Amino acid sequence: MGRKKRKQKREVDELLLDAIFSIEHEWKQIKSLIGRSIEPTFEGSSTEKLAQSKYLFLLREARHRKISAVRYSK
């Protein structure tokens, strides 16, 4: 692989990790809000499921690309 391709791959991998961390935070925040509510609405549950699905999809993509957050720590 050329140097340019490795640099591009690294940038995309870092963007993927950033997306994973932000979606994880969003999902946990929604989950906490739904857990604390007296009567969770259908919209709230749907939003939580959507955020969870996004997070799991990004994790599968990271596993497929063999990305480790330890390697890209800043």
C-alpha positions in Angstrom: 0.0 0.0 0.0 1.3 3.4 -0.8 1.9 6.1 1.8 -1.0 8.2 0.6 -3.5 5.3 0.8 -2.3 4.4 4.4 -2.8 8.1 5.4 -6.3 8.1 3.9 -7.2 4.8 5.6 -5.9 6.1 8.9 -8.0 9.3 8.5 -11.1 7.3 7.7 -10.5 5.0 10.6 -10.1 7.9 13.0 -13.4 9.4 11.7 -15.1 6.0 12.2 -13.8 5.9 15.8 -15.0 9.4 16.4 -18.4 8.5 15.1 -18.5 5.4 17.3 -17.8 7.4 20.4 -20.3 10.1 19.6 -23.1 7.7 18.7 -22.3 5.7 21.8 -22.7 8.8 24.0 -25.9 9.7 22.2 -27.3 6.2 22.7 -26.5 6.1 26.4 -27.9 9.5 26.9 -31.2 8.5 25.2 -31.3 5.2 27.1 -30.8 7.0 30.4 -33.6 9.5 29.6 -36.0 6.7 28.6 -35.1 4.7 31.7 -35.9 7.7 34.0 -39.2 8.6 32.3 -42.4 7.4 33.9 -44.1 6.5 30.6 -41.7 6.1 27.7 -43.2 7.1 24.4 -43.1 5.1 21.2 -41.0 7.9 19.6 -38.5 7.7 22.5 -38.2 4.0 22.2 -37.8 4.2 18.5 -35.1 6.9 18.8 -33.2 4.7 21.3 -33.4 1.6 19.0 -32.2 3.7 16.1 -29.2 5.0 18.1 -28.4 1.5 19.3 -28.6 0.2 15.7 -26.2 2.9 14.4 -23.8 2.1 17.3 -23.8 -1.6 16.6 -23.4 -1.1 12.9 -20.4 1.1 13.4 -18.9 -1.4 15.8 -19.3 -4.2 13.2 -17.7 -1.9 10.6 -14.7 -1.2 12.9 -14.3 -5.0 13.5 -14.5 -5.6 9.8 -11.8 -3.0 9.2 -9.8 -4.4 12.2 -9.7 -1.0 14.0 -8.7 -0.8 17.6 -9.3 2.4 19.7 -6.0 1.7 21.5 -4.0 2.2 18.4 -5.6 5.6 17.6 -5.5 7.0 21.1 -4.6 10.7 21.1 
